[in-house]
């Protein structure tokens, strides 16, 4: 019975994702934007190359905390679906350390950009995501990423934002098996005590 319960728990955990990487807004104010929405060119781009971005990556190899990390997105062409809601084509987000050594890259087939129009939260979320790079454990699949955009500032035909970031991934099956084996050993030990 215990093995059945533990097996079910491991199976349920296999469907759950874990935080792969995250960072809080590094800019501190609207005068140091992270994203730019160019309404004239119908594009969205994002980057951070200054000090202050602390990337916490519990799902990456070695679960590093990288101070003064950097990131850069490809420029995304925006297609308006309805006012405030845009679709993009494919793109990527590349993360590196302060010496420009690559950490990981998130590639996506499409994304959704929701512009808060001054009264709500703005977000950028990707679909059909792949994850690559030296900090990506083999077999890890990315399930989602999200930039929460804040401090919206409108100037002429552009809107700038500050941003925080989170991403989720499903660990490779061997990690789940090891976790399940640990739970099983713990249950056996309890039964013997």
GUKOLFI-485648 format. One record per residue: x, y, z of N, C-alpha, C, CB in turn. Coordinates in steps of 0.1 Angstrom, whole numbers, plus 5000, padded with zeros to 4 digits. Each point is the difference from the previous one (the first is absolute). Glycine has a CB too. Layout:
+------+------+------+-------+-------+-------+------+------+------+-------+-------+-------+
: n.c1 : n.c2 : n.c3 : ca.c1 : ca.c2 : ca.c3 : c.c1 : c.c2 : c.c3 : cb.c1 : cb.c2 : cb.c3 :
+------+------+------+-------+-------+-------+------+------+------+-------+-------+-------+
:    X :    Y :    Z :     X :     Y :     Z :    X :    Y :    Z :     X :     Y :     Z :
...
+------+------+------+-------+-------+-------+------+------+------+-------+-------+-------+
// end
This chain:
+------+------+------+-------+-------+-------+------+------+------+-------+-------+-------+
: n.c1 : n.c2 : n.c3 : ca.c1 : ca.c2 : ca.c3 : c.c1 : c.c2 : c.c3 : cb.c1 : cb.c2 : cb.c3 :
+------+------+------+-------+-------+-------+------+------+------+-------+-------+-------+
: 5008 : 4988 : 5000 :  4992 :  5012 :  5000 : 5009 : 5013 : 5000 :  4982 :  4987 :  5012 :
: 5028 : 5013 : 4996 :  5009 :  5011 :  5001 : 5007 : 5003 : 4987 :  5004 :  4995 :  5024 :
: 5000 : 4994 : 4969 :  5006 :  5001 :  4987 : 4991 : 5006 : 4990 :  5014 :  4981 :  5005 :
: 4973 : 5015 : 4995 :  4990 :  5006 :  4991 : 4998 : 5015 : 5003 :  4988 :  4977 :  4999 :
: 5011 : 5027 : 5013 :  4998 :  5014 :  5004 : 5013 : 5008 : 4995 :  4985 :  4994 :  5020 :
: 5027 : 5001 : 4983 :  5012 :  5006 :  4996 : 5001 : 5001 : 4985 :  5011 :  4993 :  5021 :
: 4985 : 4996 : 4972 :  5001 :  5000 :  4985 : 4990 : 5011 : 4995 :  5006 :  4976 :  5000 :
: 4983 : 5025 : 5006 :  4990 :  5010 :  4995 : 5006 : 5014 : 5003 :  4981 :  4984 :  5004 :
: 5025 : 5018 : 5007 :  5006 :  5013 :  5003 : 5011 : 5004 : 4990 :  4995 :  4996 :  5024 :
: 5013 : 4994 : 4973 :  5011 :  5003 :  4990 : 4994 : 5003 : 4986 :  5016 :  4985 :  5013 :
: 4974 : 5007 : 4983 :  4993 :  5003 :  4987 : 4994 : 5014 : 5000 :  4995 :  4975 :  4998 :
: 4999 : 5029 : 5013 :  4994 :  5013 :  5001 : 5011 : 5011 : 4999 :  4981 :  4991 :  5014 :
: 5030 : 5007 : 4993 :  5011 :  5009 :  4999 : 5006 : 5001 : 4986 :  5005 :  4995 :  5024 :
: 4995 : 4995 : 4969 :  5006 :  5000 :  4986 : 4992 : 5010 : 4991 :  5007 :  4976 :  5003 :
: 4980 : 5026 : 5000 :  4992 :  5010 :  4993 : 5002 : 5014 : 5004 :  4984 :  4982 :  4997 :
: 5023 : 5020 : 5015 :  5002 :  5013 :  5005 : 5013 : 5006 : 4996 :  4986 :  4994 :  5019 :
: 5014 : 5019 : 4978 :  5012 :  5006 :  4996 : 5006 : 5007 : 5013 :  4991 :  5004 :  4976 :
: 5022 : 5000 : 5023 :  5007 :  5007 :  5010 : 5005 : 5013 : 4994 :  5006 :  4978 :  5012 :
: 4997 : 5031 : 4997 :  5006 :  5012 :  4995 : 5014 : 4997 : 4994 :  4987 :  5014 :  5017 :
: 5015 : 4990 : 4971 :  5013 :  4998 :  4994 : 5009 : 5012 : 5003 :  4990 :  4986 :  4982 :
: 5005 : 5026 : 5016 :  5008 :  5012 :  5002 : 4990 : 5012 : 5003 :  5020 :  4991 :  4985 :
: 4985 : 5018 : 5022 :  4992 :  5012 :  5004 : 5009 : 5012 : 5003 :  4981 :  4985 :  5008 :
: 5014 : 5027 : 4990 :  5006 :  5012 :  5005 : 4990 : 5011 : 5003 :  5021 :  4994 :  4987 :
: 4982 : 5014 : 5023 :  4992 :  5011 :  5004 : 5004 : 5012 : 4991 :  4998 :  4992 :  5024 :
: 4994 : 5018 : 4975 :  5002 :  5011 :  4992 : 5014 : 5007 : 5004 :  4975 :  5004 :  4997 :
: 5035 : 4996 : 4994 :  5013 :  5005 :  5003 : 5001 : 5016 : 4999 :  5009 :  4978 :  4992 :
: 4981 : 5028 : 5001 :  5002 :  5014 :  4996 : 4997 : 5010 : 5011 :  4994 :  4993 :  4978 :
: 4996 : 5003 : 5031 :  4997 :  5009 :  5011 : 4991 : 5012 : 4997 :  5021 :  4993 :  5009 :
: 4979 : 5011 : 4978 :  4991 :  5011 :  4997 : 4997 : 5001 : 4985 :  5008 :  5013 :  5020 :
: 4983 : 4995 : 4976 :  4996 :  5000 :  4986 : 5010 : 5007 : 4991 :  4977 :  5001 :  5007 :
: 5033 : 5006 : 4999 :  5010 :  5007 :  4992 : 5011 : 4990 : 4995 :  4996 :  5021 :  5013 :
: 5003 : 4967 : 4990 :  5010 :  4990 :  4996 : 4992 : 4987 : 4995 :  5017 :  5008 :  5017 :
: 4977 : 4994 : 4971 :  4991 :  4989 :  4995 : 5006 : 4987 : 4996 :  4986 :  5019 :  4993 :
: 5006 : 4971 : 5008 :  5005 :  4987 :  4996 : 4994 : 4996 : 4987 :  5002 :  4993 :  5024 :
: 4986 : 5011 : 4973 :  4993 :  4997 :  4987 : 4995 : 5013 : 4994 :  4993 :  4978 :  5009 :
: 5007 : 5022 : 4977 :  4995 :  5011 :  4992 : 4990 : 4995 : 4990 :  5022 :  5012 :  5003 :
: 4966 : 4993 : 4998 :  4989 :  4998 :  4990 : 5000 : 5011 : 4990 :  4986 :  4986 :  5016 :
: 5019 : 5012 : 4972 :  5000 :  5010 :  4990 : 4987 : 4999 : 4992 :  5026 :  5001 :  4998 :
: 4964 : 5007 : 5004 :  4987 :  4999 :  4994 : 5001 : 5004 : 4985 :  4989 :  5005 :  5022 :
: 5020 : 5004 : 4974 :  5002 :  5003 :  4986 : 5005 : 4988 : 4992 :  5004 :  5024 :  5007 :
: 5006 : 4970 : 4998 :  5007 :  4988 :  4994 : 4992 : 4987 : 5002 :  5022 :  5012 :  5002 :
: 4969 : 4989 : 5008 :  4992 :  4988 :  5004 : 5010 : 4989 : 5005 :  4981 :  5006 :  4984 :
: 5028 : 4998 : 5025 :  5009 :  4990 :  5006 : 5001 : 5001 : 5015 :  5013 :  5001 :  4978 :
: 4992 : 4988 : 5028 :  5003 :  5000 :  5014 : 5014 : 4994 : 5001 :  4976 :  4997 :  5007 :
: 5033 : 5010 : 5001 :  5013 :  4995 :  5002 : 5004 : 5002 : 5015 :  5007 :  5005 :  4976 :
: 5002 : 4986 : 5029 :  5004 :  5001 :  5014 : 5014 : 4996 : 5002 :  4977 :  4995 :  5007 :
: 5030 : 5011 : 5002 :  5014 :  4997 :  5003 : 5003 : 5006 : 5014 :  5006 :  5000 :  4975 :
: 5004 : 4994 : 5031 :  5006 :  5006 :  5012 : 5015 : 4997 : 4999 :  4979 :  4997 :  5014 :
: 5030 : 5013 : 4987 :  5014 :  4998 :  4999 : 5007 : 5008 : 5012 :  4999 :  4997 :  4975 :
: 4993 : 5009 : 5033 :  5006 :  5007 :  5012 : 5002 : 4991 : 5012 :  4989 :  5021 :  4991 :
: 5017 : 4984 : 5019 :  5001 :  4993 :  5012 : 4987 : 5000 : 5007 :  5024 :  5007 :  5003 :
: 4974 : 4983 : 5006 :  4988 :  5000 :  5008 : 4990 : 4989 : 4998 :  5003 :  5023 :  5000 :
: 4999 : 4969 : 4989 :  4990 :  4989 :  4997 : 5006 : 4988 : 5007 :  4992 :  5010 :  4978 :
: 5001 : 4984 : 5032 :  5004 :  4988 :  5007 : 4991 : 4989 : 4995 :  5008 :  5012 :  5020 :
: 4997 : 4979 : 4972 :  4993 :  4989 :  4994 : 5001 : 4988 : 5010 :  5004 :  5008 :  4976 :
: 4985 : 4987 : 5029 :  5000 :  4989 :  5008 : 4994 : 4988 : 4992 :  4997 :  5014 :  5021 :
: 5011 : 4975 : 4978 :  4997 :  4989 :  4991 : 4999 : 4987 : 5007 :  5011 :  5013 :  4981 :
: 4979 : 4985 : 5028 :  5000 :  4987 :  5007 : 4998 : 4988 : 4991 :  4990 :  5013 :  5019 :
: 5005 : 4988 : 4969 :  4998 :  4989 :  4991 : 5012 : 4997 : 4991 :  4976 :  5004 :  5001 :
: 5034 : 5004 : 5000 :  5012 :  4999 :  4991 : 5011 : 4991 : 5006 :  4995 :  5023 :  4991 :
: 5014 : 4973 : 5001 :  5011 :  4992 :  5005 : 5008 : 5008 : 5011 :  5002 :  4989 :  4978 :
: 4999 : 5005 : 5034 :  5007 :  5007 :  5011 : 4991 : 5010 : 5007 :  5021 :  4996 :  4988 :
: 4967 : 5006 : 5008 :  4990 :  5010 :  5006 : 5007 : 5013 : 5004 :  4987 :  4981 :  5009 :
: 5019 : 5026 : 4981 :  5008 :  5012 :  5003 : 4992 : 5012 : 5003 :  5018 :  4990 :  4986 :
: 4988 : 5019 : 5021 :  4995 :  5014 :  5001 : 5010 : 5008 : 4993 :  4987 :  4997 :  5022 :
: 5010 : 5010 : 4967 :  5009 :  5007 :  4992 : 4998 : 5015 : 5002 :  5001 :  4981 :  4982 :
: 5008 : 5026 : 5024 :  4999 :  5014 :  5002 : 5005 : 5007 : 4987 :  5003 :  4998 :  5025 :
: 4991 : 5014 : 4973 :  5002 :  5008 :  4988 : 4999 : 4992 : 4987 :  5015 :  5014 :  5014 :
: 4975 : 4978 : 4985 :  4997 :  4992 :  4988 : 4994 : 5010 : 4990 :  4996 :  4979 :  5013 :
: 5004 : 5016 : 4974 :  4995 :  5008 :  4989 : 4990 : 4992 : 4992 :  5022 :  5013 :  4999 :
: 4970 : 4994 : 4994 :  4991 :  4993 :  4990 : 4997 : 5008 : 4989 :  4990 :  4987 :  5018 :
: 5006 : 5007 : 4971 :  4997 :  5007 :  4987 : 4989 : 4992 : 4993 :  5023 :  5010 :  4998 :
: 4967 : 4997 : 4998 :  4989 :  4993 :  4991 : 5003 : 5004 : 4986 :  4983 :  5000 :  5019 :
: 5012 : 4991 : 4972 :  4999 :  5004 :  4986 : 4989 : 5011 : 4999 :  5009 :  4977 :  4992 :
: 4992 : 5031 : 4998 :  4989 :  5010 :  4998 : 4988 : 4992 : 4995 :  5016 :  5020 :  4996 :
: 4973 : 4982 : 5011 :  4988 :  4993 :  4996 : 4990 : 5008 : 4993 :  5003 :  4986 :  5020 :
: 4993 : 5010 : 4968 :  4990 :  5006 :  4992 : 4986 : 4998 : 5006 :  5014 :  4998 :  4979 :
: 4978 : 5012 : 5023 :  4987 :  4999 :  5007 : 4989 : 5001 : 4990 :  5010 :  5010 :  5021 :
: 4980 : 4981 : 4981 :  4988 :  5001 :  4992 : 4989 : 5002 : 5010 :  5009 :  4985 :  4981 :
: 4983 : 5026 : 5017 :  4990 :  5003 :  5010 : 4988 : 4990 : 4997 :  5007 :  5024 :  5001 :
: 4988 : 4970 : 5010 :  4989 :  4991 :  4999 : 4987 : 5008 : 5004 :  5014 :  4980 :  5006 :
: 4986 : 5027 : 5005 :  4990 :  5009 :  5004 : 5008 : 5011 : 5007 :  4981 :  4983 :  5002 :
: 5013 : 5029 : 5001 :  5008 :  5010 :  5007 : 5006 : 4995 : 5013 :  4985 :  5017 :  4990 :
: 5028 : 4985 : 5011 :  5007 :  4995 :  5012 : 5005 : 4986 : 5000 :  4987 :  5016 :  5012 :
: 5009 : 4976 : 4978 :  5005 :  4986 :  4999 : 5007 : 4998 : 4987 :  4980 :  4992 :  5015 :
: 5032 : 5003 : 4985 :  5008 :  4998 :  4988 : 5006 : 4986 : 5000 :  5006 :  5024 :  5000 :
: 4995 : 4971 : 4988 :  5007 :  4987 :  4997 : 5013 : 5003 : 4994 :  4978 :  4988 :  4997 :
: 5032 : 5003 : 5006 :  5013 :  5001 :  4993 : 5003 : 4988 : 4993 :  5008 :  5015 :  5018 :
: 5002 : 4985 : 4974 :  5006 :  4989 :  4993 : 5011 : 4994 : 5009 :  4994 :  5009 :  4977 :
: 5015 : 4983 : 5017 :  5010 :  4993 :  5008 : 5010 : 5011 : 5005 :  4997 :  4979 :  4987 :
: 5010 : 5017 : 5024 :  5010 :  5008 :  5006 : 5009 : 4992 : 5010 :  4985 :  5020 :  4997 :
: 5024 : 4987 : 5009 :  5008 :  4994 :  5010 : 5004 : 5010 : 5011 :  5008 :  4984 :  4983 :
: 4996 : 5011 : 5028 :  5005 :  5008 :  5012 : 5013 : 4993 : 5004 :  4977 :  5008 :  5007 :
: 5034 : 4999 : 4992 :  5013 :  4995 :  5004 : 5005 : 5006 : 5013 :  5006 :  4996 :  4976 :
: 4998 : 4995 : 5033 :  5005 :  5005 :  5013 : 5015 : 4997 : 5001 :  4978 :  4996 :  5011 :
: 5030 : 5013 : 4994 :  5014 :  4999 :  5002 : 5005 : 5005 : 5013 :  5003 :  5002 :  4975 :
: 5009 : 4995 : 5029 :  5005 :  5005 :  5013 : 5006 : 5014 : 4997 :  5004 :  4977 :  5009 :
: 5002 : 5029 : 5001 :  5006 :  5014 :  4999 : 5012 : 5000 : 4990 :  4992 :  5005 :  5023 :
: 5014 : 4984 : 4974 :  5011 :  4999 :  4991 : 4995 : 4996 : 4986 :  5016 :  4995 :  5018 :
: 4971 : 5005 : 4980 :  4994 :  4996 :  4987 : 5001 : 4985 : 4997 :  5005 :  5023 :  4992 :
: 4998 : 4968 : 5018 :  5000 :  4986 :  4998 : 4985 : 4995 : 4999 :  5023 :  4997 :  5012 :
: 4974 : 4996 : 4978 :  4986 :  4995 :  4999 : 4995 : 4991 : 5011 :  5002 :  5002 :  4975 :
: 4986 : 5001 : 5030 :  4994 :  4991 :  5011 : 4990 : 4991 : 4994 :  5004 :  5018 :  5017 :
: 4985 : 4988 : 4977 :  4990 :  4992 :  4993 : 4993 : 5009 : 4990 :  4998 :  4984 :  5020 :
: 4995 : 5010 : 4971 :  4991 :  5007 :  4990 : 4987 : 4994 : 5000 :  5020 :  5006 :  4986 :
: 4969 : 5002 : 5014 :  4987 :  4996 :  4999 : 4995 : 5004 : 4986 :  4995 :  5003 :  5025 :
: 5001 : 4987 : 4967 :  4995 :  5002 :  4987 : 4985 : 4997 : 5000 :  5023 :  4995 :  4989 :
: 4969 : 5012 : 5003 :  4986 :  4998 :  5000 : 4994 : 5002 : 4986 :  4999 :  5007 :  5024 :
: 4991 : 4986 : 4973 :  4993 :  5001 :  4986 : 4992 : 5013 : 4999 :  5000 :  4975 :  4999 :
: 4994 : 5029 : 5013 :  4991 :  5012 :  5000 : 4999 : 5004 : 5014 :  4987 :  4992 :  4980 :
: 5008 : 5020 : 5022 :  4998 :  5006 :  5013 : 4987 : 5009 : 5000 :  5025 :  4999 :  5005 :
: 4970 : 5004 : 5007 :  4989 :  5009 :  5002 : 5005 : 5012 : 5008 :  4983 :  4981 :  4998 :
: 5015 : 5030 : 4997 :  5003 :  5013 :  5007 : 4987 : 5007 : 5004 :  5022 :  5002 :  4988 :
: 4975 : 4999 : 5025 :  4989 :  5007 :  5004 : 5004 : 5014 : 5006 :  4988 :  4978 :  5005 :
: 5007 : 5033 : 4989 :  5004 :  5013 :  5004 : 4989 : 5005 : 5009 :  5013 :  5005 :  4979 :
: 4991 : 4999 : 5034 :  4990 :  5004 :  5010 : 4993 : 5013 : 4997 :  5014 :  4988 :  5016 :
: 4990 : 5019 : 4974 :  4994 :  5012 :  4996 : 4999 : 5010 : 5012 :  4987 :  4988 :  4983 :
: 5023 : 5012 : 5026 :  5001 :  5009 :  5011 : 4992 : 4997 : 5012 :  5004 :  5016 :  4983 :
: 4987 : 4974 : 5016 :  4991 :  4997 :  5011 : 5002 : 4986 : 5006 :  4984 :  5016 :  4990 :
: 5025 : 4976 : 5004 :  5001 :  4987 :  5005 : 5014 : 4994 : 4996 :  4976 :  4996 :  4998 :
: 5026 : 4992 : 5006 :  5013 :  4994 :  4998 : 5002 : 4996 : 4985 :  4999 :  4991 :  5023 :
: 5013 : 5011 : 4973 :  5004 :  4996 :  4986 : 5009 : 4988 : 5001 :  4999 :  5024 :  4992 :
: 5000 : 4967 : 4999 :  5008 :  4987 :  5000 : 5004 : 4996 : 4987 :  4987 :  4993 :  5020 :
: 5024 : 4999 : 4980 :  5005 :  4993 :  4988 : 5001 : 4985 : 5003 :  5012 :  5021 :  4991 :
: 4981 : 4971 : 5002 :  5000 :  4985 :  5003 : 5003 : 4993 : 4987 :  4984 :  5003 :  5020 :
: 5024 : 4986 : 4981 :  5003 :  4993 :  4988 : 4993 : 4987 : 4999 :  5022 :  5010 :  5001 :
: 4977 : 4985 : 4987 :  4994 :  4987 :  4997 : 5009 : 4991 : 4992 :  4977 :  5010 :  5000 :
: 5022 : 4977 : 5001 :  5008 :  4990 :  4993 : 5015 : 5004 : 5002 :  4982 :  4996 :  4982 :
: 5022 : 5001 : 5030 :  5013 :  5005 :  5005 : 5011 : 4989 : 5000 :  4988 :  5017 :  5014 :
: 5024 : 4986 : 4982 :  5011 :  4991 :  5002 : 5011 : 5007 : 5008 :  4995 :  4988 :  4978 :
: 5013 : 5005 : 5029 :  5010 :  5005 :  5009 : 5013 : 4993 : 4996 :  4984 :  5004 :  5019 :
: 5027 : 5005 : 4980 :  5013 :  4994 :  4996 : 5011 : 5008 : 5008 :  4991 :  4993 :  4977 :
: 5021 : 5001 : 5023 :  5011 :  5007 :  5006 : 5007 : 4992 : 5011 :  4989 :  5021 :  4995 :
: 5023 : 4984 : 5010 :  5008 :  4992 :  5009 : 4994 : 4998 : 5014 :  5019 :  5009 :  4988 :
: 4971 : 4999 : 5016 :  4994 :  4998 :  5013 : 4987 : 4992 : 5000 :  5010 :  5021 :  5006 :
: 4987 : 4973 : 4982 :  4987 :  4993 :  4998 : 5003 : 4985 : 5003 :  4991 :  5017 :  4983 :
: 5003 : 4977 : 5027 :  5002 :  4986 :  5002 : 4994 : 4992 : 4988 :  4999 :  5003 :  5025 :
: 5008 : 4986 : 4971 :  4995 :  4992 :  4989 : 4985 : 4995 : 5003 :  5024 :  4993 :  4994 :
: 4968 : 5008 : 4996 :  4986 :  4995 :  5001 : 4990 : 5010 : 5006 :  5010 :  4978 :  5002 :
: 4995 : 5034 : 5001 :  4991 :  5010 :  5006 : 4992 : 5006 : 4989 :  5016 :  5005 :  5019 :
: 4971 : 4996 : 4984 :  4991 :  5007 :  4990 : 4994 : 5012 : 5007 :  4995 :  4978 :  4989 :
: 5005 : 5033 : 5004 :  4995 :  5012 :  5005 : 4985 : 5001 : 4997 :  5021 :  5012 :  4997 :
: 4971 : 4992 : 5013 :  4985 :  5000 :  4999 : 4995 : 5014 : 4998 :  4998 :  4980 :  5014 :
: 5009 : 5030 : 4992 :  4995 :  5014 :  4998 : 5011 : 5010 : 5005 :  4976 :  4992 :  5003 :
: 5023 : 5020 : 4992 :  5007 :  5011 :  5005 : 4991 : 5012 : 5000 :  5022 :  4991 :  4992 :
: 4980 : 5019 : 5017 :  4992 :  5011 :  5001 : 5009 : 5012 : 5005 :  4980 :  4986 :  5005 :
: 5018 : 5025 : 4987 :  5006 :  5013 :  5005 : 4988 : 5008 : 5005 :  5019 :  4999 :  4983 :
: 4982 : 5005 : 5029 :  4990 :  5009 :  5006 : 5005 : 5015 : 4998 :  4991 :  4982 :  5017 :
: 5002 : 5025 : 4975 :  5005 :  5014 :  4996 : 4993 : 5010 : 5009 :  5005 :  4993 :  4976 :
: 5003 : 5017 : 5029 :  4994 :  5010 :  5009 : 5006 : 5014 : 4996 :  4998 :  4982 :  5019 :
: 4998 : 5028 : 4989 :  5005 :  5013 :  4998 : 4999 : 5005 : 4986 :  5016 :  4996 :  5019 :
: 4972 : 5002 : 4975 :  4998 :  5004 :  4986 : 5002 : 5015 : 4998 :  4984 :  4981 :  4998 :
: 5024 : 5023 : 4992 :  5003 :  5014 :  4997 : 4998 : 5002 : 4985 :  5016 :  5002 :  5020 :
: 4974 : 5007 : 4977 :  4997 :  5003 :  4986 : 5007 : 5012 : 4995 :  4978 :  4989 :  5003 :
: 5030 : 5011 : 4987 :  5007 :  5011 :  4994 : 4998 : 4999 : 4984 :  5017 :  5002 :  5020 :
: 4976 : 5007 : 4975 :  4998 :  5000 :  4985 : 4994 : 4987 : 4996 :  5019 :  5016 :  4996 :
: 4988 : 4977 : 4995 :  4995 :  4987 :  4995 : 5005 : 4988 : 5007 :  4998 :  5011 :  4978 :
: 5008 : 4991 : 5034 :  5006 :  4988 :  5007 : 4995 : 5000 : 5014 :  5020 :  5001 :  4986 :
: 4980 : 4987 : 5019 :  4997 :  4997 :  5014 : 5011 : 4992 : 5006 :  4975 :  5001 :  4996 :
: 5030 : 5003 : 5015 :  5011 :  4993 :  5007 : 4995 : 4994 : 5012 :  5017 :  5015 :  4990 :
: 4990 : 4974 : 5015 :  4995 :  4992 :  5011 : 5013 : 4996 : 5008 :  4979 :  4992 :  4989 :
: 5019 : 5006 : 5024 :  5010 :  4992 :  5008 : 4994 : 4986 : 5000 :  5008 :  5020 :  5015 :
: 4999 : 4970 : 4990 :  4995 :  4987 :  4999 : 5006 : 4990 : 5011 :  4996 :  5004 :  4975 :
: 4996 : 4987 : 5029 :  5005 :  4988 :  5007 : 4997 : 4988 : 4992 :  4996 :  5011 :  5023 :
: 5010 : 4978 : 4980 :  5000 :  4988 :  4991 : 4999 : 4987 : 5009 :  5014 :  5012 :  4983 :
: 4978 : 4979 : 5012 :  5000 :  4986 :  5005 : 4998 : 4990 : 4989 :  4991 :  5009 :  5022 :
: 5014 : 4979 : 4980 :  4999 :  4990 :  4990 : 4998 : 4986 : 5007 :  5014 :  5013 :  4983 :
: 4979 : 4978 : 5011 :  4998 :  4987 :  5006 : 5004 : 4989 : 4990 :  4981 :  5009 :  5014 :
: 5024 : 4980 : 4992 :  5004 :  4989 :  4992 : 4997 : 4987 : 5007 :  5019 :  5014 :  4990 :
: 4980 : 4975 : 5002 :  4998 :  4987 :  5006 : 5013 : 4993 : 5000 :  4976 :  4999 :  4991 :
: 5029 : 4997 : 5020 :  5013 :  4993 :  5001 : 5000 : 4987 : 4992 :  5004 :  5010 :  5023 :
: 5008 : 4986 : 4973 :  5001 :  4987 :  4993 : 4995 : 4989 : 5009 :  5019 :  5009 :  4987 :
: 4977 : 4980 : 5007 :  4994 :  4988 :  5007 : 5009 : 4994 : 5011 :  4987 :  4996 :  4979 :
: 5026 : 5004 : 5019 :  5009 :  4994 :  5010 : 4999 : 5008 : 5013 :  5015 :  4992 :  4982 :
: 4983 : 5021 : 5018 :  4998 :  5007 :  5012 : 4988 : 4996 : 5007 :  5012 :  5019 :  4990 :
: 4977 : 4979 : 5003 :  4988 :  4995 :  5006 : 5001 : 4986 : 5006 :  4987 :  5015 :  4984 :
: 5020 : 4977 : 5009 :  5002 :  4986 :  5005 : 5008 : 5000 : 5013 :  5000 :  4991 :  4976 :
: 5011 : 5018 : 5024 :  5008 :  5001 :  5012 : 4992 : 5005 : 5012 :  5020 :  5004 :  4986 :
: 4971 : 5006 : 5011 :  4991 :  5005 :  5010 : 4991 : 4990 : 5005 :  5002 :  5022 :  4990 :
: 4992 : 4970 : 5001 :  4991 :  4989 :  5004 : 5007 : 4990 : 5008 :  4987 :  5004 :  4979 :
: 5025 : 4992 : 5017 :  5008 :  4990 :  5008 : 5003 : 5005 : 5014 :  5010 :  4992 :  4979 :
: 4993 : 5021 : 5022 :  5002 :  5006 :  5013 : 4988 : 4999 : 5009 :  5017 :  5015 :  4990 :
: 4971 : 4988 : 5004 :  4987 :  5000 :  5007 : 4997 : 4985 : 5005 :  4992 :  5020 :  4987 :
: 5011 : 4971 : 5004 :  4998 :  4986 :  5003 : 5009 : 4995 : 5012 :  4993 :  4996 :  4976 :
: 5020 : 5008 : 5023 :  5009 :  4997 :  5011 : 4995 : 5006 : 5013 :  5019 :  4998 :  4984 :
: 4976 : 5014 : 5016 :  4995 :  5007 :  5012 : 4988 : 4992 : 5005 :  5009 :  5022 :  4992 :
: 4982 : 4974 : 5000 :  4988 :  4993 :  5004 : 5004 : 4987 : 5006 :  4987 :  5011 :  4983 :
: 5023 : 4981 : 5011 :  5004 :  4987 :  5006 : 5007 : 5002 : 5014 :  5003 :  4991 :  4977 :
: 5004 : 5020 : 5024 :  5007 :  5003 :  5012 : 4990 : 5003 : 5011 :  5020 :  5009 :  4988 :
: 4970 : 4998 : 5009 :  4989 :  5003 :  5010 : 4993 : 4988 : 5004 :  4997 :  5022 :  4990 :
: 5000 : 4969 : 5001 :  4993 :  4987 :  5003 : 5008 : 4992 : 5009 :  4989 :  5001 :  4978 :
: 5025 : 4999 : 5020 :  5009 :  4991 :  5009 : 5001 : 5006 : 5014 :  5013 :  4993 :  4979 :
: 4985 : 5020 : 5022 :  5002 :  5007 :  5013 : 4989 : 4997 : 5010 :  5013 :  5017 :  4988 :
+------+------+------+-------+-------+-------+------+------+------+-------+-------+-------+
// end
